[in-house]
Amino acid sequence: MQGRTHDSLTRRGMTLVELLVAVAILVVMIAGVGYIFSTTSKAVRHAQAVIDTNAALRVVSGRLREDLESLSPDGFLCLVGATRYDSGPDRGKP
């Protein structure tokens, strides 16, 4: 050990302050990545809700389009293949 200087003997590893700074930087980076994932997750959920709403509106629009195409010239809706259900007071009478 006679060939080594005093400075090389005392400076072998990282100091506690250097470790704390490195850990603090790591925590900030992990928090940033967590925030990015959280924001992305919220955006994906919102986009999925918009997609689901658009799909439901597409079904309603198609049904409405079919109904409007089935209107007769005098303005009545012609139901093809529909079953008639009576609900009035004469229900069940021939």
N, CA, C and O atoms as CSV, one atom per row, in Angstrom:
chain,resi,resn,atom,element,x,y,z
A,1,MET,N,N,0.799,-1.182,0.000
A,1,MET,CA,C,0.000,0.000,0.000
A,1,MET,C,C,0.848,1.254,0.000
A,1,MET,O,O,0.318,2.364,0.034
A,2,GLN,N,N,2.106,1.095,-0.036
A,2,GLN,CA,C,2.947,2.275,0.021
A,2,GLN,C,C,2.909,3.047,-1.279
A,2,GLN,O,O,3.177,4.249,-1.274
A,3,GLY,N,N,2.577,2.392,-2.427
A,3,GLY,CA,C,2.566,3.071,-3.713
A,3,GLY,C,C,1.325,3.918,-3.938
A,3,GLY,O,O,1.312,4.761,-4.835
A,4,ARG,N,N,0.314,3.720,-3.167
A,4,ARG,CA,C,-0.930,4.475,-3.351
A,4,ARG,C,C,-0.869,5.786,-2.583
A,4,ARG,O,O,-0.242,5.909,-1.531
A,5,THR,N,N,-1.546,6.743,-3.163
A,5,THR,CA,C,-1.604,8.036,-2.476
A,5,THR,C,C,-2.782,8.055,-1.515
A,5,THR,O,O,-3.628,7.161,-1.539
A,6,HIS,N,N,-2.830,9.043,-0.699
A,6,HIS,CA,C,-3.915,9.186,0.272
A,6,HIS,C,C,-5.253,9.407,-0.433
A,6,HIS,O,O,-6.273,8.903,0.037
A,7,ASP,N,N,-5.281,10.142,-1.541
A,7,ASP,CA,C,-6.523,10.447,-2.260
A,7,ASP,C,C,-7.128,9.185,-2.868
A,7,ASP,O,O,-8.349,9.026,-2.851
A,8,SER,N,N,-6.307,8.288,-3.405
A,8,SER,CA,C,-6.848,7.072,-4.016
A,8,SER,C,C,-7.377,6.107,-2.959
A,8,SER,O,O,-8.254,5.296,-3.258
A,9,LEU,N,N,-6.875,6.174,-1.751
A,9,LEU,CA,C,-7.372,5.314,-0.682
A,9,LEU,C,C,-8.728,5.780,-0.158
A,9,LEU,O,O,-9.563,4.954,0.209
A,10,THR,N,N,-8.954,7.068,-0.119
A,10,THR,CA,C,-10.209,7.593,0.417
A,10,THR,C,C,-11.312,7.675,-0.639
A,10,THR,O,O,-12.477,7.840,-0.276
A,11,ARG,N,N,-11.002,7.571,-1.879
A,11,ARG,CA,C,-11.990,7.756,-2.954
A,11,ARG,C,C,-12.228,6.434,-3.671
A,11,ARG,O,O,-11.952,6.340,-4.867
A,12,ARG,N,N,-12.724,5.419,-2.992
A,12,ARG,CA,C,-12.939,4.113,-3.614
A,12,ARG,C,C,-14.351,3.949,-4.148
A,12,ARG,O,O,-14.515,3.355,-5.214
A,13,GLY,N,N,-15.367,4.437,-3.478
A,13,GLY,CA,C,-16.757,4.221,-3.876
A,13,GLY,C,C,-17.520,5.529,-3.906
A,13,GLY,O,O,-16.948,6.619,-3.878
A,14,MET,N,N,-18.832,5.378,-3.965
A,14,MET,CA,C,-19.689,6.558,-4.000
A,14,MET,C,C,-20.000,6.988,-2.571
A,14,MET,O,O,-20.109,6.167,-1.660
A,15,THR,N,N,-20.138,8.278,-2.409
A,15,THR,CA,C,-20.503,8.786,-1.088
A,15,THR,C,C,-22.011,8.653,-0.895
A,15,THR,O,O,-22.749,8.394,-1.846
A,16,LEU,N,N,-22.448,8.830,0.318
A,16,LEU,CA,C,-23.869,8.743,0.633
A,16,LEU,C,C,-24.658,9.829,-0.098
A,16,LEU,O,O,-25.778,9.585,-0.547
A,17,VAL,N,N,-24.091,11.005,-0.217
A,17,VAL,CA,C,-24.767,12.105,-0.920
A,17,VAL,C,C,-24.939,11.754,-2.393
A,17,VAL,O,O,-25.996,12.006,-2.970
A,18,GLU,N,N,-23.918,11.179,-2.999
A,18,GLU,CA,C,-24.025,10.781,-4.410
A,18,GLU,C,C,-25.093,9.709,-4.600
A,18,GLU,O,O,-25.841,9.742,-5.577
A,19,LEU,N,N,-25.164,8.769,-3.677
A,19,LEU,CA,C,-26.206,7.741,-3.746
A,19,LEU,C,C,-27.593,8.349,-3.602
A,19,LEU,O,O,-28.511,7.978,-4.333
A,20,LEU,N,N,-27.754,9.276,-2.670
A,20,LEU,CA,C,-29.053,9.922,-2.478
A,20,LEU,C,C,-29.463,10.726,-3.707
A,20,LEU,O,O,-30.634,10.719,-4.086
A,21,VAL,N,N,-28.525,11.409,-4.325
A,21,VAL,CA,C,-28.828,12.163,-5.548
A,21,VAL,C,C,-29.233,11.212,-6.668
A,21,VAL,O,O,-30.187,11.486,-7.397
A,22,ALA,N,N,-28.524,10.103,-6.811
A,22,ALA,CA,C,-28.860,9.124,-7.851
A,22,ALA,C,C,-30.241,8.525,-7.613
A,22,ALA,O,O,-31.013,8.352,-8.556
A,23,VAL,N,N,-30.555,8.210,-6.367
A,23,VAL,CA,C,-31.874,7.656,-6.041
A,23,VAL,C,C,-32.963,8.694,-6.301
A,23,VAL,O,O,-34.027,8.351,-6.816
A,24,ALA,N,N,-32.714,9.950,-5.954
A,24,ALA,CA,C,-33.697,11.009,-6.191
A,24,ALA,C,C,-33.961,11.180,-7.684
A,24,ALA,O,O,-35.110,11.338,-8.098
A,25,ILE,N,N,-32.918,11.149,-8.482
A,25,ILE,CA,C,-33.081,11.254,-9.937
A,25,ILE,C,C,-33.871,10.065,-10.463
A,25,ILE,O,O,-34.742,10.224,-11.318
A,26,LEU,N,N,-33.572,8.888,-9.960
A,26,LEU,CA,C,-34.291,7.682,-10.377
A,26,LEU,C,C,-35.773,7.762,-10.003
A,26,LEU,O,O,-36.633,7.372,-10.794
A,27,VAL,N,N,-36.073,8.258,-8.815
A,27,VAL,CA,C,-37.468,8.399,-8.377
A,27,VAL,C,C,-38.211,9.387,-9.271
A,27,VAL,O,O,-39.355,9.139,-9.649
A,28,VAL,N,N,-37.576,10.497,-9.609
A,28,VAL,CA,C,-38.209,11.483,-10.494
A,28,VAL,C,C,-38.475,10.870,-11.867
A,28,VAL,O,O,-39.537,11.094,-12.449
A,29,MET,N,N,-37.531,10.107,-12.382
A,29,MET,CA,C,-37.721,9.469,-13.691
A,29,MET,C,C,-38.853,8.445,-13.645
A,29,MET,O,O,-39.668,8.386,-14.565
A,30,ILE,N,N,-38.912,7.645,-12.594
A,30,ILE,CA,C,-39.980,6.642,-12.465
A,30,ILE,C,C,-41.337,7.332,-12.330
A,30,ILE,O,O,-42.323,6.875,-12.908
A,31,ALA,N,N,-41.394,8.421,-11.575
A,31,ALA,CA,C,-42.650,9.163,-11.439
A,31,ALA,C,C,-43.087,9.729,-12.788
A,31,ALA,O,O,-44.276,9.726,-13.106
A,32,GLY,N,N,-42.140,10.211,-13.575
A,32,GLY,CA,C,-42.466,10.727,-14.910
A,32,GLY,C,C,-43.010,9.648,-15.822
A,32,GLY,O,O,-43.983,9.871,-16.542
A,33,VAL,N,N,-42.394,8.488,-15.798
A,33,VAL,CA,C,-42.874,7.367,-16.619
A,33,VAL,C,C,-44.256,6.921,-16.145
A,33,VAL,O,O,-45.117,6.602,-16.965
A,34,GLY,N,N,-44.473,6.895,-14.837
A,34,GLY,CA,C,-45.789,6.539,-14.300
A,34,GLY,C,C,-46.857,7.522,-14.736
A,34,GLY,O,O,-47.974,7.124,-15.066
A,35,TYR,N,N,-46.522,8.805,-14.740
A,35,TYR,CA,C,-47.471,9.826,-15.194
A,35,TYR,C,C,-47.803,9.643,-16.669
A,35,TYR,O,O,-48.957,9.785,-17.073
A,36,ILE,N,N,-46.800,9.332,-17.466
A,36,ILE,CA,C,-47.031,9.104,-18.896
A,36,ILE,C,C,-47.953,7.902,-19.092
A,36,ILE,O,O,-48.882,7.965,-19.898
A,37,PHE,N,N,-47.711,6.817,-18.372
A,37,PHE,CA,C,-48.579,5.638,-18.482
A,37,PHE,C,C,-50.002,5.955,-18.028
A,37,PHE,O,O,-50.966,5.511,-18.652
A,38,SER,N,N,-50.138,6.713,-16.953
A,38,SER,CA,C,-51.463,7.078,-16.449
A,38,SER,C,C,-52.219,7.915,-17.475
A,38,SER,O,O,-53.393,7.659,-17.741
A,39,THR,N,N,-51.561,8.902,-18.045
A,39,THR,CA,C,-52.190,9.752,-19.050
A,39,THR,C,C,-52.563,8.949,-20.284
A,39,THR,O,O,-53.644,9.136,-20.844
A,40,THR,N,N,-51.686,8.065,-20.708
A,40,THR,CA,C,-51.971,7.227,-21.873
A,40,THR,C,C,-53.143,6.300,-21.600
A,40,THR,O,O,-53.982,6.087,-22.476
A,41,SER,N,N,-53.210,5.751,-20.407
A,41,SER,CA,C,-54.313,4.865,-20.042
A,41,SER,C,C,-55.642,5.607,-20.069
A,41,SER,O,O,-56.636,5.074,-20.562
A,42,LYS,N,N,-55.674,6.825,-19.548
A,42,LYS,CA,C,-56.899,7.632,-19.593
A,42,LYS,C,C,-57.297,7.932,-21.033
A,42,LYS,O,O,-58.479,7.874,-21.372
A,43,ALA,N,N,-56.327,8.249,-21.880
A,43,ALA,CA,C,-56.627,8.544,-23.284
A,43,ALA,C,C,-57.178,7.311,-23.997
A,43,ALA,O,O,-58.086,7.423,-24.821
A,44,VAL,N,N,-56.637,6.146,-23.684
A,44,VAL,CA,C,-57.122,4.905,-24.302
A,44,VAL,C,C,-58.551,4.615,-23.853
A,44,VAL,O,O,-59.387,4.226,-24.670
A,45,ARG,N,N,-58.842,4.799,-22.564
A,45,ARG,CA,C,-60.215,4.578,-22.076
A,45,ARG,C,C,-61.190,5.541,-22.740
A,45,ARG,O,O,-62.295,5.147,-23.115
A,46,HIS,N,N,-60.789,6.798,-22.888
A,46,HIS,CA,C,-61.650,7.786,-23.540
A,46,HIS,C,C,-61.872,7.422,-25.005
A,46,HIS,O,O,-62.995,7.504,-25.503
A,47,ALA,N,N,-60.819,7.024,-25.688
A,47,ALA,CA,C,-60.947,6.631,-27.093
A,47,ALA,C,C,-61.845,5.409,-27.234
A,47,ALA,O,O,-62.631,5.331,-28.178
A,48,GLN,N,N,-61.743,4.456,-26.316
A,48,GLN,CA,C,-62.601,3.268,-26.369
A,48,GLN,C,C,-64.061,3.648,-26.155
A,48,GLN,O,O,-64.948,3.084,-26.796
A,49,ALA,N,N,-64.318,4.596,-25.263
A,49,ALA,CA,C,-65.694,5.061,-25.045
A,49,ALA,C,C,-66.238,5.730,-26.299
A,49,ALA,O,O,-67.403,5.537,-26.647
A,50,VAL,N,N,-65.411,6.512,-26.978
A,50,VAL,CA,C,-65.835,7.156,-28.227
A,50,VAL,C,C,-66.113,6.108,-29.294
A,50,VAL,O,O,-67.087,6.228,-30.037
A,51,ILE,N,N,-65.274,5.088,-29.381
A,51,ILE,CA,C,-65.477,4.015,-30.360
A,51,ILE,C,C,-66.782,3.279,-30.078
A,51,ILE,O,O,-67.544,2.995,-31.002
A,52,ASP,N,N,-67.048,2.968,-28.810
A,52,ASP,CA,C,-68.292,2.279,-28.447
A,52,ASP,C,C,-69.511,3.131,-28.772
A,52,ASP,O,O,-70.512,2.621,-29.277
A,53,THR,N,N,-69.430,4.431,-28.484
A,53,THR,CA,C,-70.542,5.332,-28.793
A,53,THR,C,C,-70.771,5.415,-30.293
A,53,THR,O,O,-71.914,5.387,-30.750
A,54,ASN,N,N,-69.697,5.517,-31.060
A,54,ASN,CA,C,-69.836,5.570,-32.518
A,54,ASN,C,C,-70.449,4.288,-33.066
A,54,ASN,O,O,-71.249,4.338,-34.000
A,55,ALA,N,N,-70.088,3.151,-32.505
A,55,ALA,CA,C,-70.662,1.881,-32.961
A,55,ALA,C,C,-72.159,1.841,-32.679
A,55,ALA,O,O,-72.941,1.408,-33.525
A,56,ALA,N,N,-72.561,2.293,-31.489
A,56,ALA,CA,C,-73.990,2.318,-31.161
A,56,ALA,C,C,-74.739,3.287,-32.070
A,56,ALA,O,O,-75.841,2.985,-32.526
A,57,LEU,N,N,-74.150,4.438,-32.331
A,57,LEU,CA,C,-74.787,5.405,-33.231
A,57,LEU,C,C,-74.879,4.869,-34.653
A,57,LEU,O,O,-75.842,5.156,-35.363
A,58,ARG,N,N,-73.892,4.102,-35.068
A,58,ARG,CA,C,-73.923,3.506,-36.404
A,58,ARG,C,C,-75.088,2.524,-36.522
A,58,ARG,O,O,-75.758,2.478,-37.553
A,59,VAL,N,N,-75.330,1.738,-35.470
A,59,VAL,CA,C,-76.449,0.788,-35.470
A,59,VAL,C,C,-77.775,1.540,-35.522
A,59,VAL,O,O,-78.659,1.191,-36.305
A,60,VAL,N,N,-77.912,2.570,-34.690
A,60,VAL,CA,C,-79.149,3.357,-34.671
A,60,VAL,C,C,-79.362,4.043,-36.014
A,60,VAL,O,O,-80.483,4.081,-36.521
A,61,SER,N,N,-78.308,4.577,-36.585
A,61,SER,CA,C,-78.410,5.243,-37.882
A,61,SER,C,C,-78.849,4.270,-38.968
A,61,SER,O,O,-79.681,4.610,-39.810
A,62,GLY,N,N,-78.297,3.068,-38.954
A,62,GLY,CA,C,-78.693,2.060,-39.942
A,62,GLY,C,C,-80.141,1.657,-39.783
A,62,GLY,O,O,-80.863,1.510,-40.769
A,63,ARG,N,N,-80.569,1.478,-38.546
A,63,ARG,CA,C,-81.970,1.117,-38.286
A,63,ARG,C,C,-82.899,2.238,-38.739
A,63,ARG,O,O,-83.929,1.973,-39.359
A,64,LEU,N,N,-82.550,3.479,-38.439
A,64,LEU,CA,C,-83.361,4.623,-38.849
A,64,LEU,C,C,-83.406,4.743,-40.370
A,64,LEU,O,O,-84.452,5.042,-40.946
A,65,ARG,N,N,-82.268,4.507,-41.011
A,65,ARG,CA,C,-82.224,4.561,-42.471
A,65,ARG,C,C,-83.142,3.499,-43.073
A,65,ARG,O,O,-83.868,3.774,-44.028
A,66,GLU,N,N,-83.110,2.290,-42.516
A,66,GLU,CA,C,-83.991,1.224,-43.005
A,66,GLU,C,C,-85.458,1.598,-42.812
A,66,GLU,O,O,-86.280,1.369,-43.699
A,67,ASP,N,N,-85.787,2.171,-41.656
A,67,ASP,CA,C,-87.169,2.572,-41.396
A,67,ASP,C,C,-87.617,3.669,-42.353
A,67,ASP,O,O,-88.737,3.633,-42.864
A,68,LEU,N,N,-86.755,4.632,-42.594
A,68,LEU,CA,C,-87.129,5.721,-43.503
A,68,LEU,C,C,-87.266,5.236,-44.941
A,68,LEU,O,O,-88.094,5.749,-45.693
A,69,GLU,N,N,-86.462,4.255,-45.327
A,69,GLU,CA,C,-86.589,3.692,-46.672
A,69,GLU,C,C,-87.874,2.878,-46.807
A,69,GLU,O,O,-88.364,2.684,-47.920
A,70,SER,N,N,-88.426,2.400,-45.692
A,70,SER,CA,C,-89.641,1.592,-45.720
A,70,SER,C,C,-90.916,2.425,-45.695
A,70,SER,O,O,-92.012,1.866,-45.753
A,71,LEU,N,N,-90.802,3.728,-45.612
A,71,LEU,CA,C,-91.999,4.567,-45.596
A,71,LEU,C,C,-92.729,4.470,-46.927
A,71,LEU,O,O,-92.112,4.458,-47.992
A,72,SER,N,N,-94.033,4.404,-46.848
A,72,SER,CA,C,-94.838,4.391,-48.070
A,72,SER,C,C,-95.009,5.831,-48.548
A,72,SER,O,O,-94.742,6.766,-47.794
A,73,PRO,N,N,-95.453,6.022,-49.798
A,73,PRO,CA,C,-95.612,7.381,-50.323
A,73,PRO,C,C,-96.580,8.238,-49.502
A,73,PRO,O,O,-96.432,9.459,-49.467
A,74,ASP,N,N,-97.564,7.625,-48.842
A,74,ASP,CA,C,-98.501,8.426,-48.059
A,74,ASP,C,C,-98.000,8.692,-46.635
A,74,ASP,O,O,-98.714,9.294,-45.834
A,75,GLY,N,N,-96.791,8.253,-46.319
A,75,GLY,CA,C,-96.181,8.592,-45.048
A,75,GLY,C,C,-96.309,7.551,-43.968
A,75,GLY,O,O,-95.862,7.778,-42.844
A,76,PHE,N,N,-96.913,6.402,-44.272
A,76,PHE,CA,C,-97.049,5.360,-43.267
A,76,PHE,C,C,-95.878,4.395,-43.352
A,76,PHE,O,O,-95.320,4.165,-44.425
A,77,LEU,N,N,-95.529,3.855,-42.248
A,77,LEU,CA,C,-94.427,2.903,-42.178
A,77,LEU,C,C,-94.957,1.517,-42.493
A,77,LEU,O,O,-95.882,1.038,-41.837
A,78,CYS,N,N,-94.382,0.878,-43.485
A,78,CYS,CA,C,-94.780,-0.474,-43.864
A,78,CYS,C,C,-93.833,-1.455,-43.185
A,78,CYS,O,O,-92.645,-1.500,-43.501
A,79,LEU,N,N,-94.356,-2.226,-42.266
A,79,LEU,CA,C,-93.544,-3.214,-41.568
A,79,LEU,C,C,-93.700,-4.543,-42.269
A,79,LEU,O,O,-94.792,-5.110,-42.299
A,80,VAL,N,N,-92.629,-5.038,-42.826
A,80,VAL,CA,C,-92.651,-6.302,-43.551
A,80,VAL,C,C,-92.204,-7.399,-42.598
A,80,VAL,O,O,-91.167,-7.289,-41.944
A,81,GLY,N,N,-93.000,-8.458,-42.528
A,81,GLY,CA,C,-92.637,-9.584,-41.681
A,81,GLY,C,C,-92.890,-9.339,-40.213
A,81,GLY,O,O,-92.404,-10.098,-39.374
A,82,ALA,N,N,-93.633,-8.303,-39.874
A,82,ALA,CA,C,-93.902,-7.996,-38.470
A,82,ALA,C,C,-95.092,-8.801,-37.984
A,82,ALA,O,O,-95.982,-9.136,-38.766
A,83,THR,N,N,-95.112,-9.101,-36.736
A,83,THR,CA,C,-96.229,-9.796,-36.105
A,83,THR,C,C,-97.121,-8.760,-35.448
A,83,THR,O,O,-96.637,-7.831,-34.802
A,84,ARG,N,N,-98.431,-8.923,-35.615
A,84,ARG,CA,C,-99.361,-7.940,-35.067
A,84,ARG,C,C,-99.746,-8.346,-33.651
A,84,ARG,O,O,-100.135,-9.483,-33.385
A,85,TYR,N,N,-99.626,-7.395,-32.774
A,85,TYR,CA,C,-100.039,-7.604,-31.390
A,85,TYR,C,C,-101.121,-6.586,-31.063
A,85,TYR,O,O,-100.894,-5.380,-31.156
A,86,ASP,N,N,-102.286,-7.068,-30.683
A,86,ASP,CA,C,-103.373,-6.174,-30.291
A,86,ASP,C,C,-103.238,-5.863,-28.811
A,86,ASP,O,O,-102.947,-6.742,-28.000
A,87,SER,N,N,-103.452,-4.608,-28.476
A,87,SER,CA,C,-103.342,-4.237,-27.068
A,87,SER,C,C,-104.553,-3.452,-26.589
A,87,SER,O,O,-104.572,-2.990,-25.448
A,88,GLY,N,N,-105.568,-3.291,-27.442
A,88,GLY,CA,C,-106.736,-2.489,-27.084
A,88,GLY,C,C,-107.755,-3.276,-26.285
A,88,GLY,O,O,-107.498,-4.412,-25.886
A,89,PRO,N,N,-108.942,-2.658,-26.045
A,89,PRO,CA,C,-109.988,-3.311,-25.253
A,89,PRO,C,C,-110.606,-4.519,-25.957
A,89,PRO,O,O,-111.177,-5.384,-25.294
A,90,ASP,N,N,-110.505,-4.596,-27.271
A,90,ASP,CA,C,-111.061,-5.721,-28.024
A,90,ASP,C,C,-110.050,-6.854,-28.155
A,90,ASP,O,O,-110.203,-7.727,-29.008
A,91,ARG,N,N,-109.079,-6.845,-27.364
A,91,ARG,CA,C,-108.006,-7.828,-27.452
A,91,ARG,C,C,-108.559,-9.235,-27.207
A,91,ARG,O,O,-109.287,-9.476,-26.244
A,92,GLY,N,N,-108.205,-10.132,-28.079
A,92,GLY,CA,C,-108.610,-11.518,-27.947
A,92,GLY,C,C,-109.936,-11.836,-28.608
A,92,GLY,O,O,-110.294,-13.009,-28.710
A,93,LYS,N,N,-110.688,-10.820,-29.067
A,93,LYS,CA,C,-111.962,-11.061,-29.749
A,93,LYS,C,C,-111.700,-11.255,-31.232
A,93,LYS,O,O,-110.818,-10.601,-31.789
A,94,PRO,N,N,-112.451,-12.146,-31.888
A,94,PRO,CA,C,-112.232,-12.377,-33.327
A,94,PRO,C,C,-112.711,-11.258,-34.192
A,94,PRO,O,O,-112.587,-11.326,-35.415
